[in-house]
């Protein structure tokens, strides 16, 4: 029998629509029911391609015994973290406060007033290896609710008070953060396998973007070495899908060899940006551009709707087994390609009879030349076979924030590759957002099956502004800059904290929750606050508007206090601070006739700022011809009629 999730559009919620649990989506009706029936609320947060969400669903939420306990003693609510990042942010902080860590599925028990008194992540149905089972947990909480409710409520008040504590400020100068951060990266860098810290290893491409940009400014060779080694190792291992392309979410080991096999749109967007930046810094072999193009080709082939919007994710599981879709035996390859070609392919990609993962093989290049492209002719045939063999679940909702990151990535790849198809994809995706996810100055979180999600959060606006600035940088079309400024005004008005600085996660028009958090830490995705720092710095450079420059300065000061304790957790902010401290090259074009900027944009560094000006007393024409004013390294050069002269100055 279907529950109330049947009417939702989220793929994650629909996965639970046939559960015997009487799920509610997040809504007023659920909390009113809990209050009227004097029951606690069980809140379960996850997403459609989450492996352990699937496991818990199968063990507990599809189980009649567990469902009966939930239905009799609780009001149960399901939330898709990707559609409601505000709810996810608050209750992930709750989970971390209770347990010291977090993750998905997130399991929260709270009052009808949304005050949490217990939290955790995955629970098996029955106790196992010292882990409390869901059956025992539900029974214990029900008994405490009936017999010892005051203790639960006191616990809820303690947690709420803890979450409301203000952040500690820092007196460290912003200018010290950049070299301090580089020193930390150097200390935690894995010299053998690349990446930072121990397993599991996440790509975190914004770390690499910062290091590569730092190298561009200061020629700090270790920054380039760390970034190049990491990018190469991530590609060589199993984190990259060598058959169908694209990157998985993270590596479970230190070599970037065994991935957690789900593929997320945001990872692939940010990695395209990082590989494009690496190509710009070290273009000798073209390897990084090739990897970026393969990743984009995967997205355009597998993750793009007919209207041009980008889908969210592909699952790790096939037929209930994680990674099954991606694994091969040697005989499968030989049967497909023939003995000679098949054996050569197996040697190149480390496919052996004994296997390298659960008796089968993850194709990899850990012992082969990553620049060797001679086997790529076989990929379409093997990929087609793989598709027929097993299926992958696709989360086909379209998210504004993740789509915006991919738009920026496609713009970067267009500039690196000179291939119009990537700019076309970016423009088409932007049109999709404006058609389906935008109404006036209001953005919406998600779109699927003709339905829009709730009003956008800070990440949606910050990412969309980031995309508009990227589109402007790739085309110099004024509409994109105008749109970036318009949405920036919206963020400043509706999300800004005029007293303490920074931006709240949700705006003044959104549903009010028990907290109004400010997310500053850059996790798998840069935070909205970090992206807004970058956007404000960029707008200040592009417009020379003192208001943007002042807002950027204020935002940087706010984030500097946050980042001082752990600078490597704020890579996007560090990138913004770097551009503020060491401004990029700025080229002002004063046009006397039709000027095609294509060659200029493709030649300049990706972070260069290009603006148009009408002839004026400040920017006169030189010899009555189109004139270029170039400023770099804190100084401005004489005006020239050939921009190449200025670049060689």
Order of alpha helices (4+ residues) and beta strands (2+ residues): alpha-beta-alpha-beta-alpha-alpha-beta-alpha-beta-beta-alpha-alpha-alpha-beta-alpha-alpha-beta-beta-beta-alpha-alpha-beta-beta-beta-alpha-alpha-alpha-beta-beta-alpha-alpha-beta-beta-beta-beta-alpha-alpha-alpha-alpha-alpha-beta-alpha-beta-beta-beta-alpha
